Amino acid sequence: MSRYTHVGLSADPLQRPRAAALARNERHISSQTLLDGIRSVAPRLGLVLLIAASLQVMMHLTGH
């Protein structure tokens, strides 16, 4: 018999139960954690933007 016909079982086995999902959302992320995340990503993001901008300028100067 399929699990889809049983009452009370979720259709997707990877889906978390609703109570667990709601309980997880009650945890608040501190601003310090967010700042640490931004600080760790910012140098790489800046490098990517610098490379993209230089590529755009080179393409503009070569006439493409």
C-alpha positions in Angstrom: 0.0 0.0 0.0 1.3 3.5 -0.8 2.3 6.0 1.8 0.1 8.5 0.1 -3.0 6.7 1.2 -2.1 6.7 4.9 -3.6 9.5 6.9 -1.1 11.4 8.9 1.9 10.7 6.8 3.5 13.5 4.9 3.7 13.1 1.1 7.3 14.0 1.0 9.6 12.0 3.3 12.2 14.8 3.2 9.7 17.4 4.3 10.0 18.3 8.0 6.9 18.1 10.1 5.1 21.4 10.5 5.7 21.6 14.3 9.5 21.1 13.8 9.6 23.8 11.1 7.7 26.2 13.3 9.9 25.5 16.3 13.0 26.1 14.2 11.8 29.5 13.1 11.5 30.6 16.7 15.3 31.0 17.0 16.4 34.5 16.3 19.6 35.3 14.5 21.7 37.8 16.3 22.9 40.9 14.4 26.5 39.9 15.2 26.0 36.6 13.3 24.7 38.5 10.3 27.6 40.9 10.4 30.1 38.1 10.6 28.5 36.5 7.6 28.5 39.7 5.6 32.2 40.3 6.5 33.1 36.8 5.4 31.4 37.2 2.0 32.2 40.8 1.2 35.8 40.4 0.0 34.9 37.6 -2.5 31.8 39.5 -3.7 34.0 42.7 -4.2 36.5 40.7 -6.2 33.7 39.3 -8.4 32.3 42.7 -9.0 35.7 44.1 -9.8 36.4 41.4 -12.3 32.9 41.9 -13.9 33.4 45.6 -14.1 36.8 45.3 -15.7 35.4 42.9 -18.2 32.6 45.3 -19.1 35.1 48.1 -19.6 37.4 46.0 -21.8 34.5 44.9 -23.9 33.3 48.5 -24.2 36.8 49.7 -25.2 37.3 46.9 -27.8 33.9 47.7 -29.4 32.0 44.5 -28.7 
